[in-house]
Amino acid sequence: MEKQGNWELKTYEVPGRRIVWTEGIGQANPEEVNKVTEYVLAKAKSFGPGAWAYIPGIDKMAPIFDSETQKCFADMHKKCEEAGCVAFAFASGGMAAIKVQSKRHHQQSHVGIVSEHFRTADDAKEWLKENFGI
């Protein structure tokens, strides 16, 4: 877990599965987004070659208003796809505003990664198992 200013990143393990799971809390800025991206890519690399998925917990994040941070999130999608990510399973807790924003970042990235939103990380994990065998 890393806390900087009003931003905190929690990381979780999903034993036996090729899933990277993080939870962002508070207001992200470009530096924090880049750190999250580095963590996600390093964790995915530790799985070895093959498909993997990412569960970003976003329900406790503040809305992103600045274009630089939005671009960093869109770039994250591209980098994850290049590293073998096949799905983003957002745990958004039913937060409509953050769900809309994450969809916008996904659209701006122009990637082929499948992206879905779920109330809980458990729902996201079940979907990844059923649809991707991950």
C-alpha positions, 0 to 999 in steps of 0.5 A: 500500500502506498499513500501520497498526499490525498492518493492511496493505492492498495494492492491485492493478491489473487492466488493462482490466477493471472489477475492484477488487482488494485484499488485507488483511493482519492485524487490521482495525478499523472505521477500516481497514474504512472506509478500504478501503471508501472506496478500493474505491468511489473505484476503482470510480467511476474506471471510470465508469458500469456494472457492476464486481466486487470481489476482496477478498484475505482469506486473510492477515486475522486473524479479526474478533471485535468486532461494530463491525468486523463491521458495517463489513464488512456495510455495505461490501457494501451500499455496493458494491452501491449503487455498481454492484458485481455480485460479490464474488470472495473470494480466501480461499486455502482458509482455512475460518474466514475464509471462514465469517466473510466469508459471515456479513458478506455475509448480514448485509448483505442484498444481492443481490451474488453472492459466491463464494470462490476459492483464488487471485485468478487463479481469481476473475478467471477466474470474473468473466470467465466469469460476468459478462464483467468 
